[in-house]
Amino acid sequence: MKLTFNGKYLFLSIIVFLIELAIALFVKDRFVRPFLGDVLVVVLIYCAVRIFLNVNFRRATLGVFLFACAIEILQYFDYVRRLGLEDNRILSVALGRTFEWLDFAAYFAGFLLILLFEKFYERD
């Protein structure tokens, strides 16, 4: 693992963040916002990691997937309330407050999407 700066991943992070923002602000449905939004959050975190770390994409992807799953488990225990952040709307939304079993499937879909994309472009 080596510290670096990768402008391509910065660009991808910005694009995925803007898509996530548009979904959060304008989409009020039962698939895009709750499922596709969670798929994309894994992609966003992965891209953010790859901006600064030159690391094997398989390891990075697995690490981001496990991180997302860990956050979901923490949501089950209402960690935002336990940290005293429930009144901070921005942090409360960003950290997530609602545990949902289906989110694990969304994170796995994001994991697979990254692997397919990276394998297609043969990056490492």
N, C-alpha and C positions, 0 to 999 in steps of 0.2 A: 504494500500500500504506500502510495507516494502522494504528497500534497502537490496540487497543480491548479491550473485554471483552465477550464474548458468552455469557451464561448458558445459552442454548439449546444451544450447542455443548459447553459444560461438562457439561450434563446428558447429552447424547448420548455424550460421551466416557466418562462414568462407566458408562452402560448398556453400551456396547460393550466397555469394559474388563472389566466383571463377566461378560459373556458369554464373552470370551476366557479369563478366569480359570477359569470353569466348564469350558470345553472342555479347557484344559490339565490341570486336576485330575481330571476325571471321564470324559473321552472317550478311548478307546484304540482307534480304528478307522483305516481307510485312506482315509476321505474327509473327514469332519467336521474332525478335528484337523489333518491336513496341508493340506487344500485350503481348506475353509471358514474355518479359522483364519487362513490367509494372506490370504484375501479381506477378512476383518474387520480385520486389522491395518492394511491400507491405509485403511479407513474410520476406524479409531481415530486414526491419525496425522493424517489429514485433519481430523477433528473437533478434535483438539488444536491444530492450526495455526490453525483458524478461531476458537478461543477468543480468541486474542490479535491476530489479523491480519484486518483488513477488506480483503480482496483479492478480485479477480475469481475466482469459483469454478472457472472453466475453467483458469486459470493455477495455482491452488492444487492442483487435482486432478492436473494434468499434473506439477507439481513433486513431489508425493507419490509418484506412480507412478514417476517417474524415480529418486527417492530409494530406493524399495523395490527397484527393479532394480539400482541401484548397490550396495546392501547385499548382494543376492544374488550379484553378481559378486565382491564382497569375500569372501563365504563360500567361493567356489570357491578362493580363495587362502588359506583358513584364517586370516583376519585376527585372529580371537580368540586363536589360539595365538601369532601373531606379536606381538600386543600383550601377551602374557603373562597373559591373563585366563582361560585354560582351566581353572584350578582354582577359579575363582569360579563356582559353579553358577548363581546367579541371573543374573549378567551374561552368562554363557555361553549360557543359555537365551534371555534377552531379546535378545541380539545375533544369535543364530542361528549354528549351526556347520555345518549340513548344506546343501550346494549341491544344488539339484534344479531341473532344467529346467522341470518342471511349475509351479513357483512363479511363473514369469513369467506363465503363464496365469491363475493365481489373482490376481496383482496387477492384471492387465488387467481381470479380472472385477470386482474392487473399484473400479477406475477407472471402469468403465462404470456400476456400481451408484451411485456418487456422482453421476456426470453425470446419470443418470436421475432420481435423487432431487432434486437441485438444480434441474433443468430443470422437473420436475413442480411444485415449489414456487416456481419462478421467483425464486430468490435470486441475488444478485450482490454 
